Amino acid sequence: MNRFIPCRTRLSGRASTLVAAGAGIAAGTAAGVVAVAIAAGLALGGSTGAGNLDGLLEVAHVPPLLTVPGEDVTLRYAIVCPPPGGDIASGAPCDGSGDVYIRAGQSGPFTKLALERGSDSIEGRWFVRVPAQIATSTDGFSYYAVLRNDATGASTTLPAGGEAAPQRSLPLRKAVTIDLGAHDFGQARHADERVVSAPWGTGADEAGLSAGKTGRIGPSSFDVSAGGAVTVLDEINRRAVRWTHGRAAATALDLTPGIDDMSVGPDGTIYVLDARDNGSNPAVRAFAADGKPKWARETGDRTWAKLEMGPQGPVVDELPSEEWMPAADASGPLERRAQARNGMSGRPLSDGSELVVLRVGTSELRLARVAGGDVEKSWRILSGTPLGEVQLTEQHGNAVVVVLKTYTEAQDQFLVLVLDGGGVAKQFSLDPAEWAESAPLARFRLSGSSLYQLGSSPAGFFVDRFDLEVNR
Amino acid sequence: MTVLSRAPRPWLVFLALFALACSLAAVTVAKASFWSANCNYATPSQTANLTRDGGQTYSNVARYEGYQWGGGCWNNDDVDASWGDPPENVGTQGEGGDCSGLTFKTWRESTNTGDGASYYWAPLRNVHGPYDAASFRAGIGAANGTVYKPYAGVMDAFASSYHIGMVFFRATSGADQIVEAKCELCGTNIWLRTYRSDPAYGGVRRIGWTG
């Protein structure tokens, strides 16, 4: 039975077919447009025009990794989720809550403390003051939090490893206190050698530059082998370039240009930590020395700070957990849950110890070498000039090398400190040379007794070497 | 032979072409531009609340939704519908805000630079606002001001002459978790950045946070 009776009755065969074709196209076009409009409308969602936001739950926290005697310790959290009903239009905070599970020392049962909700969110709206008997424990304390959106029941654990890898806070009872005073921006050390220098470009011995109205991105990371070979992540040209005695050898990498971090393993494997625009966490990607992809794994957390080689493979400093998580161990790459379960507050070193870093307030750095869960050496560095990010902390014999930024509104320099049990064994400043952007904490590497700096200028990029023989 | 030479039944033709046109129209509309297919120009609503964590939530919706030079329209599907568009071209009309567009909407500002009140702009409401990064850096507009960088906190921002990113939270390293619309290939996300210690960037803030 043909239900399109009007066509049949009014028009003969070919004509009716043509009309039907036209009608089909017209109706179909209209239906297609309507379908798109309905889809868009659904995406638009209710009155807020934001769609379904029930799944949105993000958190943040700065753990008090190192405390000083007499310090009032309050744990503060940001719980970021829509207000009840997904009403982000209101601008109101979400209906959040949370519990902190905390204990004195590093073992034993946890005690549950409910977070309070404050009136301001500039440092995190939810907080709990750590009870004095826990905050003053000689072994420090450890804790994790379960944070919730009470309107939807969604919850998340921070750090991601929860009870298996809780956040750890240690007391600095015998820290060497160093007061740097006000910084003198006039004294920058010159390099002992410029080991790599290349102009911007796409050629074999050049480096890619993305320069536009939104800024400049150059080589985003680099690494230096024990023998002094420099490998540069030239991601704008989708390659890693190994520089040996001034000669460049490029290895093509299947990567999207961006601002990523990189480390090279002792077997020549190139590890790249990238951030993707596809709704998933960043990924650590392993490439053979010839550029062939070996494996890739999502990181445990949403944001990365730094990629380094750990004792058993690549480790990533991740946020919001604020822990170093292994991306792989001796058996191979690790899935996200395994990464999180093995998170550590400090950067793991080859001898089993850790380096723990905490920038406090506007102008203080706390640093500790931790072995067997105890603080072995520690330093408290105070400055009369604001301190920025810590770029590098590395064990160097019995000393620790630290590179951090000091800045004013108009000036900045990197400050290099070689710290030992007596305090500052060596200190010098470096010009930032940050004409082009790189990964945030990837501007320095230590190899042997030399510090290397990745820098850039309008002419190109370079890697400078600074020798660190200690002269007290 | 007779069957082959006969004209197809009209209702079958209608159905076939209806289905074809449905799909072609959908594809055509979807590919026209993200703006024309998805965005609206509704009047913003004035709001009493202007909380920093409300700003965090709003900017968090924009994560993974892409970057569009001169843009300010995105949905919430965690897919950049126009990834890889030619950069710095407002004519591509793709998904996402640019750095100042994201900041303007997150900070609930008015298109009237003399108005410091707060207005909700839905994610799919396409608006960039009157400020570029340099304007924010200078603290231009009744809603904007500057802040001493060491004191910048959640949802304050760091702005240069070419970029602006908002503080999502601080980090133990002394760097900051920054939520920003970074570039066409990078999109919008939370990254660790060192803008705080970079003299190219100044501290800027939305005036009038309520909590």
Interface residues (C-beta under 8 A of the other chain):
Chain A: N2 R3 F4 C7 R8 G13 R14 S16 T17 V19 A20 A21 A23 G24 I25 A26 A27 G28 T29 A30 A31 G32 V33 A35 V36 A40 A43 L44 G45 T48 G49 A50 G51 N52 L53 L56 E58 A60 H61 V62 P63 L65 A78 I79 V80 C81 P82 P83 I88 A89 S90 G91 A92 P93 C94 S119 D120 S121 I122 E123 G124 R125 S210 G212 K213 T214 G215 I217 T256 P257 G258 I259 A275 D277 N278 G279 R302 T303 W304 A305 K306 D317 L319 P320 E322 V357 L358 R359 T362 S363 L365 P386 L387 G388 E389 V390 L404 K405 T406 Y407 T408 E409 A410 Q411 D412 P432 E434 P440 L441
Chain B: R6 A7 P8 R9 P10 W11 V13 F14 L15 A16 L17 F18 A19 L20 A21 C22 S23 L24 A25 A26 T28 V29 A30 A37 N38 N40 A42 S45 T47 A48 N49 L50 T51 R52 D53 G54 G55 Q56 T57 Y58 N60 V61 Y64 G66 W69 N75 N76 D77 D78 V79 D80 W83 P87 E88 D98 C99 R108 S118 Y120 A122 P123 L124 R125 Y148 K149 P150 Y151 G153 V154 M155 S160 Y162 H163 F168 F169 R170 A171 T172 S173 G174 A175 Q177 K182 C183 L185 C186 G187 T188 N189 I190 W191 L192 R193 T194 R196 S197 D198 P199 G202 W209 T210 G211
